[in-house]
């Protein structure tokens, strides 16, 4: 039964991550696919740029929520003893499934976003205080530079560093996961890095008419 619940939790986490909020919101309320406009990314940042704050903020909140929900699913389903190593493993696997679902969504032709907001939701469920600290770093870098991509990469890169140096977590598994997440997010921003180096990256500007 425990194995069955674990499988159910992972599948549900992937399906939750696969809900393409940016794509569906764009088509439902504006009649457009955000992947065909702006940066071509099905994420909250591009949604704000293309469709404005009124659509972008709900998309951001939902993408955060589905990452948080994925990590909490094993607890809701009682798939492993609370606070145990198996529970931590299952929560991390479910978090990865949700991020994978966002990047390769079943319900949107496997063309999704970069998974930053969903990753934030996952990390928020795993380590709330540290994640909020990294959110502050994100906002600070965004205020100084104006680049969402640079802010996202900086914040996620700081997570494993602060996890070890400041919060001194005893969980090797969480440290390894945070490093994998940081590397994965940076890799998905490869094009942004090239544009930053060439001075061609666009700064975050909200849509004028909204």
PyMOL commands that set and color helices and strands:
alter all, ss='L'
color gray80, all
select helices_A, chain A and resi 2-17+21-30+34-36+44-51+53-76+85-103+106-108+116-126+128-145+148-165+172-188+190-198
alter helices_A, ss='H'
color red, helices_A
deselect
rebuild
show_as cartoon
